[in-house]
Amino acid sequence: MDRLTINACYDEEASVWVATNDALGVATEAESLDVLEYKLREMLPELVELNGIDCPRPVQFTLVSEKSSVAFA
């Protein structure tokens, strides 16, 4: 695996971005995508190691974000 994919969805009720990846067992949240990306940069190397994921160093990841919205007529 060359690059990890982390999914981020906006939780309207909590007003936070929630990032998840089942293979790593990661679930974390932050008030912005920038803060979320920073947290993931800190967390992912350790989670890759703990979960025995075969991934080159430095750990590269793609953060895929999704946020629902409404367009006004």
N, CA, C and O atoms as a Tripos MOL2 file, in Angstrom:
@<TRIPOS>MOLECULE
protein
  292   291    73     0     0
PROTEIN
NO_CHARGES

@<TRIPOS>ATOM
      1 N           0.8470   -1.1680    0.0000 N.3       1 MET1
      2 CA          0.0000    0.0000    0.0000 C.3       1 MET1
      3 C           0.8980    1.2380    0.0000 C.2       1 MET1
      4 O           1.6910    1.4310    0.9220 O.2       1 MET1
      5 N           0.7750    2.0630   -1.0200 N.am      2 ASP2
      6 CA          1.6180    3.2460   -1.1240 C.3       2 ASP2
      7 C           1.0360    4.4650   -0.4240 C.2       2 ASP2
      8 O           1.7680    5.3010    0.1040 O.2       2 ASP2
      9 N          -0.2740    4.5540   -0.4280 N.am      3 ARG3
     10 CA         -0.9310    5.7410    0.1240 C.3       3 ARG3
     11 C          -2.2250    5.3080    0.8120 C.2       3 ARG3
     12 O          -2.9920    4.5120    0.2700 O.2       3 ARG3
     13 N          -2.4530    5.8360    1.9940 N.am      4 LEU4
     14 CA         -3.6770    5.5500    2.7360 C.3       4 LEU4
     15 C          -4.7780    6.5160    2.3130 C.2       4 LEU4
     16 O          -4.5010    7.6570    1.9420 O.2       4 LEU4
     17 N          -6.0060    6.0640    2.3690 N.am      5 THR5
     18 CA         -7.1510    6.9290    2.1150 C.3       5 THR5
     19 C          -7.9200    7.0810    3.4170 C.2       5 THR5
     20 O          -8.3480    6.0980    4.0210 O.2       5 THR5
     21 N          -8.0880    8.3230    3.8360 N.am      6 ILE6
     22 CA         -8.8280    8.6380    5.0430 C.3       6 ILE6
     23 C         -10.0720    9.4070    4.6200 C.2       6 ILE6
     24 O          -9.9770   10.3950    3.8920 O.2       6 ILE6
     25 N         -11.2250    8.9590    5.0690 N.am      7 ASN7
     26 CA        -12.4840    9.6160    4.7340 C.3       7 ASN7
     27 C         -12.8670   10.5940    5.8320 C.2       7 ASN7
     28 O         -12.7630   10.2850    7.0190 O.2       7 ASN7
     29 N         -13.3100   11.7780    5.4250 N.am      8 ALA8
     30 CA        -13.7460   12.7930    6.3800 C.3       8 ALA8
     31 C         -15.1360   13.2720    5.9880 C.2       8 ALA8
     32 O         -15.3720   13.6470    4.8390 O.2       8 ALA8
     33 N         -16.0450   13.2570    6.9410 N.am      9 CYS9
     34 CA        -17.4040   13.7450    6.7230 C.3       9 CYS9
     35 C         -17.6970   14.8230    7.7550 C.2       9 CYS9
     36 O         -17.2540   14.7520    8.9020 O.2       9 CYS9
     37 N         -18.4480   15.8130    7.3230 N.am     10 TYR10
     38 CA        -18.8170   16.8840    8.2420 C.3      10 TYR10
     39 C         -20.0510   16.4870    9.0310 C.2      10 TYR10
     40 O         -21.0670   16.1020    8.4530 O.2      10 TYR10
     41 N         -19.9650   16.5790   10.3440 N.am     11 ASP11
     42 CA        -21.0850   16.2790   11.2340 C.3      11 ASP11
     43 C         -21.7610   17.6060   11.5800 C.2      11 ASP11
     44 O         -21.2700   18.3700   12.4110 O.2      11 ASP11
     45 N         -22.8920   17.8640   10.9300 N.am     12 GLU12
     46 CA        -23.6140   19.1340   11.1090 C.3      12 GLU12
     47 C         -24.0280   19.3520   12.5630 C.2      12 GLU12
     48 O         -23.9140   20.4580   13.0920 O.2      12 GLU12
     49 N         -24.5040   18.2990   13.1940 N.am     13 GLU13
     50 CA        -25.0060   18.4110   14.5610 C.3      13 GLU13
     51 C         -23.9020   18.8080   15.5420 C.2      13 GLU13
     52 O         -24.1200   19.6350   16.4280 O.2      13 GLU13
     53 N         -22.7270   18.2200   15.3800 N.am     14 ALA14
     54 CA        -21.6110   18.5020   16.2820 C.3      14 ALA14
     55 C         -20.7100   19.6220   15.7620 C.2      14 ALA14
     56 O         -19.8500   20.1090   16.4940 O.2      14 ALA14
     57 N         -20.8960   20.0310   14.5180 N.am     15 SER15
     58 CA        -20.0760   21.0650   13.8680 C.3      15 SER15
     59 C         -18.5970   20.7090   13.8540 C.2      15 SER15
     60 O         -17.7400   21.5420   14.1490 O.2      15 SER15
     61 N         -18.3100   19.4480   13.5030 N.am     16 VAL16
     62 CA        -16.9200   18.9900   13.4080 C.3      16 VAL16
     63 C         -16.7490   18.0890   12.1820 C.2      16 VAL16
     64 O         -17.7090   17.5120   11.6720 O.2      16 VAL16
     65 N         -15.5180   17.9900   11.7320 N.am     17 TRP17
     66 CA        -15.1420   17.0250   10.7030 C.3      17 TRP17
     67 C         -14.7190   15.7420   11.3970 C.2      17 TRP17
     68 O         -13.9540   15.7790   12.3610 O.2      17 TRP17
     69 N         -15.2080   14.6140   10.9160 N.am     18 VAL18
     70 CA        -14.8860   13.3080   11.5030 C.3      18 VAL18
     71 C         -14.1430   12.4820   10.4620 C.2      18 VAL18
     72 O         -14.6510   12.2490    9.3650 O.2      18 VAL18
     73 N         -12.9370   12.0410   10.8110 N.am     19 ALA19
     74 CA        -12.1150   11.2320    9.9090 C.3      19 ALA19
     75 C         -12.1290    9.7880   10.3650 C.2      19 ALA19
     76 O         -12.0330    9.5000   11.5580 O.2      19 ALA19
     77 N         -12.2510    8.8670    9.3900 N.am     20 THR20
     78 CA        -12.2660    7.4430    9.7150 C.3      20 THR20
     79 C         -11.4810    6.6410    8.6870 C.2      20 THR20
     80 O         -11.3610    7.0270    7.5240 O.2      20 THR20
     81 N         -10.9540    5.5200    9.1470 N.am     21 ASN21
     82 CA        -10.3390    4.5170    8.2880 C.3      21 ASN21
     83 C         -10.4180    3.2060    9.0520 C.2      21 ASN21
     84 O          -9.7840    3.0610   10.0970 O.2      21 ASN21
     85 N         -11.1880    2.2490    8.5450 N.am     22 ASP22
     86 CA        -11.4130    0.9890    9.2550 C.3      22 ASP22
     87 C         -10.1530    0.1560    9.4080 C.2      22 ASP22
     88 O          -9.9530   -0.4650   10.4520 O.2      22 ASP22
     89 N          -9.2970    0.1280    8.3910 N.am     23 ALA23
     90 CA         -8.0830   -0.6940    8.4530 C.3      23 ALA23
     91 C          -7.1530   -0.2460    9.5810 C.2      23 ALA23
     92 O          -6.4780   -1.0670   10.2010 O.2      23 ALA23
     93 N          -7.1250    1.0500    9.8380 N.am     24 LEU24
     94 CA         -6.2690    1.5920   10.8960 C.3      24 LEU24
     95 C          -6.9850    1.7170   12.2310 C.2      24 LEU24
     96 O          -6.3540    1.9080   13.2710 O.2      24 LEU24
     97 N          -8.3000    1.6080   12.1940 N.am     25 GLY25
     98 CA         -9.0550    1.7930   13.4200 C.3      25 GLY25
     99 C          -9.0350    3.2450   13.8730 C.2      25 GLY25
    100 O          -9.1380    3.5300   15.0660 O.2      25 GLY25
    101 N          -8.9030    4.1550   12.9290 N.am     26 VAL26
    102 CA         -8.8390    5.5710   13.2870 C.3      26 VAL26
    103 C         -10.2260    6.2040   13.1930 C.2      26 VAL26
    104 O         -10.9750    5.9760   12.2440 O.2      26 VAL26
    105 N         -10.5330    6.9900   14.1900 N.am     27 ALA27
    106 CA        -11.7320    7.8260   14.1920 C.3      27 ALA27
    107 C         -11.3750    9.0310   15.0560 C.2      27 ALA27
    108 O         -11.2110    8.9140   16.2710 O.2      27 ALA27
    109 N         -11.2580   10.1800   14.4150 N.am     28 THR28
    110 CA        -10.9110   11.3930   15.1440 C.3      28 THR28
    111 C         -11.6840   12.5510   14.5580 C.2      28 THR28
    112 O         -12.2110   12.4570   13.4490 O.2      28 THR28
    113 N         -11.7540   13.6390   15.2950 N.am     29 GLU29
    114 CA        -12.5340   14.7710   14.8250 C.3      29 GLU29
    115 C         -11.7970   16.0710   15.0950 C.2      29 GLU29
    116 O         -10.9080   16.1430   15.9430 O.2      29 GLU29
    117 N         -12.1980   17.1120   14.3370 N.am     30 ALA30
    118 CA        -11.6190   18.4410   14.5090 C.3      30 ALA30
    119 C         -12.5910   19.4690   13.9500 C.2      30 ALA30
    120 O         -13.4830   19.1420   13.1670 O.2      30 ALA30
    121 N         -12.4040   20.7140   14.3650 N.am     31 GLU31
    122 CA        -13.3150   21.7780   13.9480 C.3      31 GLU31
    123 C         -13.0820   22.2640   12.5240 C.2      31 GLU31
    124 O         -13.9330   22.9500   11.9580 O.2      31 GLU31
    125 N         -11.9360   21.9150   11.9360 N.am     32 SER32
    126 CA        -11.6630   22.2940   10.5470 C.3      32 SER32
    127 C         -10.8690   21.1940    9.8570 C.2      32 SER32
    128 O         -10.2760   20.3370   10.5120 O.2      32 SER32
    129 N         -10.8640   21.2290    8.5270 N.am     33 LEU33
    130 CA        -10.0850   20.2420    7.7780 C.3      33 LEU33
    131 C          -8.5930   20.4290    8.0030 C.2      33 LEU33
    132 O          -7.8460   19.4510    8.0290 O.2      33 LEU33
    133 N          -8.1500   21.6650    8.1660 N.am     34 ASP34
    134 CA         -6.7290   21.9150    8.4170 C.3      34 ASP34
    135 C          -6.2740   21.2810    9.7310 C.2      34 ASP34
    136 O          -5.2220   20.6440    9.7910 O.2      34 ASP34
    137 N          -7.0670   21.4580   10.7680 N.am     35 VAL35
    138 CA         -6.7300   20.8640   12.0680 C.3      35 VAL35
    139 C          -6.8120   19.3460   11.9890 C.2      35 VAL35
    140 O          -5.9840   18.6440   12.5700 O.2      35 VAL35
    141 N          -7.8060   18.8400   11.2740 N.am     36 LEU36
    142 CA         -7.9440   17.3930   11.1060 C.3      36 LEU36
    143 C          -6.7210   16.8160   10.4040 C.2      36 LEU36
    144 O          -6.1930   15.7840   10.8190 O.2      36 LEU36
    145 N          -6.2730   17.4750    9.3490 N.am     37 GLU37
    146 CA         -5.0800   17.0190    8.6280 C.3      37 GLU37
    147 C          -3.8570   17.0120    9.5460 C.2      37 GLU37
    148 O          -3.0610   16.0740    9.5050 O.2      37 GLU37
    149 N          -3.7030   18.0280   10.3570 N.am     38 TYR38
    150 CA         -2.5830   18.0840   11.2990 C.3      38 TYR38
    151 C          -2.6350   16.9170   12.2850 C.2      38 TYR38
    152 O          -1.6220   16.2650   12.5380 O.2      38 TYR38
    153 N          -3.8240   16.6580   12.8390 N.am     39 LYS39
    154 CA         -3.9730   15.5460   13.7770 C.3      39 LYS39
    155 C          -3.6150   14.2140   13.1180 C.2      39 LYS39
    156 O          -2.9490   13.3720   13.7200 O.2      39 LYS39
    157 N          -4.0660   14.0350   11.8730 N.am     40 LEU40
    158 CA         -3.7810   12.7880   11.1660 C.3      40 LEU40
    159 C          -2.2880   12.6360   10.8970 C.2      40 LEU40
    160 O          -1.7580   11.5290   10.9850 O.2      40 LEU40
    161 N          -1.6090   13.7200   10.5740 N.am     41 ARG41
    162 CA         -0.1580   13.6590   10.3650 C.3      41 ARG41
    163 C           0.5680   13.1570   11.6070 C.2      41 ARG41
    164 O           1.5760   12.4560   11.5160 O.2      41 ARG41
    165 N           0.0410   13.5250   12.7600 N.am     42 GLU42
    166 CA          0.6370   13.0850   14.0190 C.3      42 GLU42
    167 C           0.2770   11.6350   14.3480 C.2      42 GLU42
    168 O           1.1160   10.8900   14.8550 O.2      42 GLU42
    169 N          -0.9570   11.2330   14.0650 N.am     43 MET43
    170 CA         -1.4750    9.9270   14.4650 C.3      43 MET43
    171 C          -1.0930    8.7730   13.5460 C.2      43 MET43
    172 O          -0.7840    7.6770   14.0140 O.2      43 MET43
    173 N          -1.1130    9.0190   12.2490 N.am     44 LEU44
    174 CA         -1.0180    7.9220   11.2810 C.3      44 LEU44
    175 C           0.2550    7.0860   11.3710 C.2      44 LEU44
    176 O           0.1560    5.8610   11.3030 O.2      44 LEU44
    177 N           1.4400    7.6700   11.5200 N.am     45 PRO45
    178 CA          2.6320    6.8020   11.6100 C.3      45 PRO45
    179 C           2.5440    5.7750   12.7370 C.2      45 PRO45
    180 O           2.9250    4.6180   12.5620 O.2      45 PRO45
    181 N           2.0470    6.1980   13.8790 N.am     46 GLU46
    182 CA          1.9180    5.2710   15.0110 C.3      46 GLU46
    183 C           0.8490    4.2120   14.7420 C.2      46 GLU46
    184 O           1.0520    3.0390   15.0560 O.2      46 GLU46
    185 N          -0.2820    4.6110   14.1670 N.am     47 LEU47
    186 CA         -1.3460    3.6530   13.8680 C.3      47 LEU47
    187 C          -0.9210    2.6440   12.8090 C.2      47 LEU47
    188 O          -1.2800    1.4690   12.8970 O.2      47 LEU47
    189 N          -0.1660    3.0850   11.8140 N.am     48 VAL48
    190 CA          0.3570    2.1720   10.7920 C.3      48 VAL48
    191 C           1.2490    1.1250   11.4530 C.2      48 VAL48
    192 O           1.1520   -0.0650   11.1540 O.2      48 VAL48
    193 N           2.1100    1.5760   12.3460 N.am     49 GLU49
    194 CA          3.0180    0.6720   13.0610 C.3      49 GLU49
    195 C           2.2410   -0.3140   13.9360 C.2      49 GLU49
    196 O           2.4910   -1.5190   13.8900 O.2      49 GLU49
    197 N           1.3040    0.1960   14.7300 N.am     50 LEU50
    198 CA          0.5310   -0.6460   15.6480 C.3      50 LEU50
    199 C          -0.3220   -1.6880   14.9350 C.2      50 LEU50
    200 O          -0.5370   -2.7840   15.4540 O.2      50 LEU50
    201 N          -0.8080   -1.3430   13.7440 N.am     51 ASN51
    202 CA         -1.6790   -2.2470   13.0030 C.3      51 ASN51
    203 C          -0.9340   -3.1080   11.9920 C.2      51 ASN51
    204 O          -1.5570   -3.8800   11.2630 O.2      51 ASN51
    205 N           0.3840   -2.9870   11.9380 N.am     52 GLY52
    206 CA          1.1830   -3.8060   11.0390 C.3      52 GLY52
    207 C           0.8700   -3.5710    9.5710 C.2      52 GLY52
    208 O           0.9450   -4.5000    8.7670 O.2      52 GLY52
    209 N           0.5190   -2.3430    9.2090 N.am     53 ILE53
    210 CA          0.2100   -2.0020    7.8230 C.3      53 ILE53
    211 C           1.5140   -1.8340    7.0510 C.2      53 ILE53
    212 O           2.4100   -1.1080    7.4830 O.2      53 ILE53
    213 N           1.6150   -2.5040    5.9150 N.am     54 ASP54
    214 CA          2.7980   -2.3840    5.0660 C.3      54 ASP54
    215 C           2.6750   -1.0990    4.2540 C.2      54 ASP54
    216 O           1.9660   -1.0470    3.2490 O.2      54 ASP54
    217 N           3.3730   -0.0740    4.7050 N.am     55 CYS55
    218 CA          3.2530    1.2450    4.0960 C.3      55 CYS55
    219 C           4.6270    1.9260    4.1770 C.2      55 CYS55
    220 O           5.2440    1.9560    5.2420 O.2      55 CYS55
    221 N           5.1020    2.4730    3.0480 N.am     56 PRO56
    222 CA          6.4180    3.1250    3.0840 C.3      56 PRO56
    223 C           6.4060    4.3720    3.9680 C.2      56 PRO56
    224 O           5.3680    4.9970    4.1850 O.2      56 PRO56
    225 N           7.5830    4.7070    4.4650 N.am     57 ARG57
    226 CA          7.7400    5.9240    5.2640 C.3      57 ARG57
    227 C           8.3610    6.9970    4.4000 C.2      57 ARG57
    228 O           9.2110    6.6600    3.5760 O.2      57 ARG57
    229 N           8.0060    8.2570    4.5230 N.am     58 PRO58
    230 CA          6.9590    8.7370    5.4020 C.3      58 PRO58
    231 C           5.5880    8.2890    4.9130 C.2      58 PRO58
    232 O           5.3870    8.0530    3.7220 O.2      58 PRO58
    233 N           4.6580    8.1770    5.8380 N.am     59 VAL59
    234 CA          3.3070    7.7230    5.5230 C.3      59 VAL59
    235 C           2.5990    8.8020    4.6940 C.2      59 VAL59
    236 O           2.4820    9.9520    5.1170 O.2      59 VAL59
    237 N           2.1400    8.4120    3.5240 N.am     60 GLN60
    238 CA          1.4000    9.3300    2.6670 C.3      60 GLN60
    239 C          -0.0810    8.9730    2.7370 C.2      60 GLN60
    240 O          -0.4510    7.8000    2.7830 O.2      60 GLN60
    241 N          -0.9190   10.0070    2.7450 N.am     61 PHE61
    242 CA         -2.3520    9.7480    2.8050 C.3      61 PHE61
    243 C          -3.1230   10.7690    1.9860 C.2      61 PHE61
    244 O          -2.6700   11.8870    1.7440 O.2      61 PHE61
    245 N          -4.3050   10.3380    1.5720 N.am     62 THR62
    246 CA         -5.2480   11.1980    0.8760 C.3      62 THR62
    247 C          -6.4400   11.3810    1.8020 C.2      62 THR62
    248 O          -7.0240   10.4120    2.2890 O.2      62 THR62
    249 N          -6.7890   12.6320    2.0350 N.am     63 LEU63
    250 CA         -7.9330   12.9530    2.8730 C.3      63 LEU63
    251 C          -9.0960   13.3010    1.9500 C.2      63 LEU63
    252 O          -9.0800   14.3290    1.2730 O.2      63 LEU63
    253 N         -10.1040   12.4330    1.9320 N.am     64 VAL64
    254 CA        -11.2700   12.6110    1.0650 C.3      64 VAL64
    255 C         -12.3950   13.1740    1.9260 C.2      64 VAL64
    256 O         -12.8550   12.5200    2.8630 O.2      64 VAL64
    257 N         -12.8370   14.3940    1.6040 N.am     65 SER65
    258 CA        -13.8450   15.0380    2.4390 C.3      65 SER65
    259 C         -15.2020   15.0800    1.7460 C.2      65 SER65
    260 O         -15.3100   15.1340    0.5210 O.2      65 SER65
    261 N         -16.2270   15.0520    2.5850 N.am     66 GLU66
    262 CA        -17.6080   15.0920    2.0960 C.3      66 GLU66
    263 C         -18.4340   15.9500    3.0440 C.2      66 GLU66
    264 O         -18.4300   15.7560    4.2600 O.2      66 GLU66
    265 N         -19.1450   16.9100    2.4450 N.am     67 LYS67
    266 CA        -20.0180   17.7690    3.2480 C.3      67 LYS67
    267 C         -21.2740   18.0520    2.4270 C.2      67 LYS67
    268 O         -21.2030   18.5430    1.3010 O.2      67 LYS67
    269 N         -22.4060   17.7350    3.0080 N.am     68 SER68
    270 CA        -23.6770   17.9960    2.3270 C.3      68 SER68
    271 C         -24.0720   19.4460    2.5330 C.2      68 SER68
    272 O         -23.7970   20.0440    3.5740 O.2      68 SER68
    273 N         -24.7120   19.9880    1.5330 N.am     69 SER69
    274 CA        -25.1430   21.3820    1.6060 C.3      69 SER69
    275 C         -26.4180   21.5530    0.8010 C.2      69 SER69
    276 O         -26.8510   20.6320    0.1080 O.2      69 SER69
    277 N         -27.0160   22.7280    0.8930 N.am     70 VAL70
    278 CA        -28.2490   23.0450    0.1770 C.3      70 VAL70
    279 C         -28.0090   24.3160   -0.6250 C.2      70 VAL70
    280 O         -27.4720   25.2950   -0.1060 O.2      70 VAL70
    281 N         -28.4020   24.2960   -1.8690 N.am     71 ALA71
    282 CA        -28.3020   25.4910   -2.7130 C.3      71 ALA71
    283 C         -29.6180   26.2430   -2.6400 C.2      71 ALA71
    284 O         -30.6960   25.6570   -2.7450 O.2      71 ALA71
    285 N         -29.5140   27.5290   -2.4630 N.am     72 PHE72
    286 CA        -30.7200   28.3570   -2.3740 C.3      72 PHE72
    287 C         -31.1960   28.7420   -3.7740 C.2      72 PHE72
    288 O         -30.3940   29.0390   -4.6590 O.2      72 PHE72
    289 N         -32.5170   28.7300   -3.9530 N.am     73 ALA73
    290 CA        -33.1000   29.0500   -5.2600 C.3      73 ALA73
    291 C         -33.1790   30.5490   -5.4580 C.2      73 ALA73
    292 O         -33.6430   31.0100   -6.5010 O.2      73 ALA73
@<TRIPOS>BOND
     1     1     2 1
     2     2     3 1
     3     3     4 2
     4     3     5 am
     5     5     6 1
     6     6     7 1
     7     7     8 2
     8     7     9 am
     9     9    10 1
    10    10    11 1
    11    11    12 2
    12    11    13 am
    13    13    14 1
    14    14    15 1
    15    15    16 2
    16    15    17 am
    17    17    18 1
    18    18    19 1
    19    19    20 2
    20    19    21 am
    21    21    22 1
    22    22    23 1
    23    23    24 2
    24    23    25 am
    25    25    26 1
    26    26    27 1
    27    27    28 2
    28    27    29 am
    29    29    30 1
    30    30    31 1
    31    31    32 2
    32    31    33 am
    33    33    34 1
    34    34    35 1
    35    35    36 2
    36    35    37 am
    37    37    38 1
    38    38    39 1
    39    39    40 2
    40    39    41 am
    41    41    42 1
    42    42    43 1
    43    43    44 2
    44    43    45 am
    45    45    46 1
    46    46    47 1
    47    47    48 2
    48    47    49 am
    49    49    50 1
    50    50    51 1
    51    51    52 2
    52    51    53 am
    53    53    54 1
    54    54    55 1
    55    55    56 2
    56    55    57 am
    57    57    58 1
    58    58    59 1
    59    59    60 2
    60    59    61 am
    61    61    62 1
    62    62    63 1
    63    63    64 2
    64    63    65 am
    65    65    66 1
    66    66    67 1
    67    67    68 2
    68    67    69 am
    69    69    70 1
    70    70    71 1
    71    71    72 2
    72    71    73 am
    73    73    74 1
    74    74    75 1
    75    75    76 2
    76    75    77 am
    77    77    78 1
    78    78    79 1
    79    79    80 2
    80    79    81 am
    81    81    82 1
    82    82    83 1
    83    83    84 2
    84    83    85 am
    85    85    86 1
    86    86    87 1
    87    87    88 2
    88    87    89 am
    89    89    90 1
    90    90    91 1
    91    91    92 2
    92    91    93 am
    93    93    94 1
    94    94    95 1
    95    95    96 2
    96    95    97 am
    97    97    98 1
    98    98    99 1
    99    99   100 2
   100    99   101 am
   101   101   102 1
   102   102   103 1
   103   103   104 2
   104   103   105 am
   105   105   106 1
   106   106   107 1
   107   107   108 2
   108   107   109 am
   109   109   110 1
   110   110   111 1
   111   111   112 2
   112   111   113 am
   113   113   114 1
   114   114   115 1
   115   115   116 2
   116   115   117 am
   117   117   118 1
   118   118   119 1
   119   119   120 2
   120   119   121 am
   121   121   122 1
   122   122   123 1
   123   123   124 2
   124   123   125 am
   125   125   126 1
   126   126   127 1
   127   127   128 2
   128   127   129 am
   129   129   130 1
   130   130   131 1
   131   131   132 2
   132   131   133 am
   133   133   134 1
   134   134   135 1
   135   135   136 2
   136   135   137 am
   137   137   138 1
   138   138   139 1
   139   139   140 2
   140   139   141 am
   141   141   142 1
   142   142   143 1
   143   143   144 2
   144   143   145 am
   145   145   146 1
   146   146   147 1
   147   147   148 2
   148   147   149 am
   149   149   150 1
   150   150   151 1
   151   151   152 2
   152   151   153 am
   153   153   154 1
   154   154   155 1
   155   155   156 2
   156   155   157 am
   157   157   158 1
   158   158   159 1
   159   159   160 2
   160   159   161 am
   161   161   162 1
   162   162   163 1
   163   163   164 2
   164   163   165 am
   165   165   166 1
   166   166   167 1
   167   167   168 2
   168   167   169 am
   169   169   170 1
   170   170   171 1
   171   171   172 2
   172   171   173 am
   173   173   174 1
   174   174   175 1
   175   175   176 2
   176   175   177 am
   177   177   178 1
   178   178   179 1
   179   179   180 2
   180   179   181 am
   181   181   182 1
   182   182   183 1
   183   183   184 2
   184   183   185 am
   185   185   186 1
   186   186   187 1
   187   187   188 2
   188   187   189 am
   189   189   190 1
   190   190   191 1
   191   191   192 2
   192   191   193 am
   193   193   194 1
   194   194   195 1
   195   195   196 2
   196   195   197 am
   197   197   198 1
   198   198   199 1
   199   199   200 2
   200   199   201 am
   201   201   202 1
   202   202   203 1
   203   203   204 2
   204   203   205 am
   205   205   206 1
   206   206   207 1
   207   207   208 2
   208   207   209 am
   209   209   210 1
   210   210   211 1
   211   211   212 2
   212   211   213 am
   213   213   214 1
   214   214   215 1
   215   215   216 2
   216   215   217 am
   217   217   218 1
   218   218   219 1
   219   219   220 2
   220   219   221 am
   221   221   222 1
   222   222   223 1
   223   223   224 2
   224   223   225 am
   225   225   226 1
   226   226   227 1
   227   227   228 2
   228   227   229 am
   229   229   230 1
   230   230   231 1
   231   231   232 2
   232   231   233 am
   233   233   234 1
   234   234   235 1
   235   235   236 2
   236   235   237 am
   237   237   238 1
   238   238   239 1
   239   239   240 2
   240   239   241 am
   241   241   242 1
   242   242   243 1
   243   243   244 2
   244   243   245 am
   245   245   246 1
   246   246   247 1
   247   247   248 2
   248   247   249 am
   249   249   250 1
   250   250   251 1
   251   251   252 2
   252   251   253 am
   253   253   254 1
   254   254   255 1
   255   255   256 2
   256   255   257 am
   257   257   258 1
   258   258   259 1
   259   259   260 2
   260   259   261 am
   261   261   262 1
   262   262   263 1
   263   263   264 2
   264   263   265 am
   265   265   266 1
   266   266   267 1
   267   267   268 2
   268   267   269 am
   269   269   270 1
   270   270   271 1
   271   271   272 2
   272   271   273 am
   273   273   274 1
   274   274   275 1
   275   275   276 2
   276   275   277 am
   277   277   278 1
   278   278   279 1
   279   279   280 2
   280   279   281 am
   281   281   282 1
   282   282   283 1
   283   283   284 2
   284   283   285 am
   285   285   286 1
   286   286   287 1
   287   287   288 2
   288   287   289 am
   289   289   290 1
   290   290   291 1
   291   291   292 2
@<TRIPOS>SUBSTRUCTURE
     1 MET1         2 RESIDUE 1 A MET
     2 ASP2         6 RESIDUE 1 A ASP
     3 ARG3        10 RESIDUE 1 A ARG
     4 LEU4        14 RESIDUE 1 A LEU
     5 THR5        18 RESIDUE 1 A THR
     6 ILE6        22 RESIDUE 1 A ILE
     7 ASN7        26 RESIDUE 1 A ASN
     8 ALA8        30 RESIDUE 1 A ALA
     9 CYS9        34 RESIDUE 1 A CYS
    10 TYR10       38 RESIDUE 1 A TYR
    11 ASP11       42 RESIDUE 1 A ASP
    12 GLU12       46 RESIDUE 1 A GLU
    13 GLU13       50 RESIDUE 1 A GLU
    14 ALA14       54 RESIDUE 1 A ALA
    15 SER15       58 RESIDUE 1 A SER
    16 VAL16       62 RESIDUE 1 A VAL
    17 TRP17       66 RESIDUE 1 A TRP
    18 VAL18       70 RESIDUE 1 A VAL
    19 ALA19       74 RESIDUE 1 A ALA
    20 THR20       78 RESIDUE 1 A THR
    21 ASN21       82 RESIDUE 1 A ASN
    22 ASP22       86 RESIDUE 1 A ASP
    23 ALA23       90 RESIDUE 1 A ALA
    24 LEU24       94 RESIDUE 1 A LEU
    25 GLY25       98 RESIDUE 1 A GLY
    26 VAL26      102 RESIDUE 1 A VAL
    27 ALA27      106 RESIDUE 1 A ALA
    28 THR28      110 RESIDUE 1 A THR
    29 GLU29      114 RESIDUE 1 A GLU
    30 ALA30      118 RESIDUE 1 A ALA
    31 GLU31      122 RESIDUE 1 A GLU
    32 SER32      126 RESIDUE 1 A SER
    33 LEU33      130 RESIDUE 1 A LEU
    34 ASP34      134 RESIDUE 1 A ASP
    35 VAL35      138 RESIDUE 1 A VAL
    36 LEU36      142 RESIDUE 1 A LEU
    37 GLU37      146 RESIDUE 1 A GLU
    38 TYR38      150 RESIDUE 1 A TYR
    39 LYS39      154 RESIDUE 1 A LYS
    40 LEU40      158 RESIDUE 1 A LEU
    41 ARG41      162 RESIDUE 1 A ARG
    42 GLU42      166 RESIDUE 1 A GLU
    43 MET43      170 RESIDUE 1 A MET
    44 LEU44      174 RESIDUE 1 A LEU
    45 PRO45      178 RESIDUE 1 A PRO
    46 GLU46      182 RESIDUE 1 A GLU
    47 LEU47      186 RESIDUE 1 A LEU
    48 VAL48      190 RESIDUE 1 A VAL
    49 GLU49      194 RESIDUE 1 A GLU
    50 LEU50      198 RESIDUE 1 A LEU
    51 ASN51      202 RESIDUE 1 A ASN
    52 GLY52      206 RESIDUE 1 A GLY
    53 ILE53      210 RESIDUE 1 A ILE
    54 ASP54      214 RESIDUE 1 A ASP
    55 CYS55      218 RESIDUE 1 A CYS
    56 PRO56      222 RESIDUE 1 A PRO
    57 ARG57      226 RESIDUE 1 A ARG
    58 PRO58      230 RESIDUE 1 A PRO
    59 VAL59      234 RESIDUE 1 A VAL
    60 GLN60      238 RESIDUE 1 A GLN
    61 PHE61      242 RESIDUE 1 A PHE
    62 THR62      246 RESIDUE 1 A THR
    63 LEU63      250 RESIDUE 1 A LEU
    64 VAL64      254 RESIDUE 1 A VAL
    65 SER65      258 RESIDUE 1 A SER
    66 GLU66      262 RESIDUE 1 A GLU
    67 LYS67      266 RESIDUE 1 A LYS
    68 SER68      270 RESIDUE 1 A SER
    69 SER69      274 RESIDUE 1 A SER
    70 VAL70      278 RESIDUE 1 A VAL
    71 ALA71      282 RESIDUE 1 A ALA
    72 PHE72      286 RESIDUE 1 A PHE
    73 ALA73      290 RESIDUE 1 A ALA
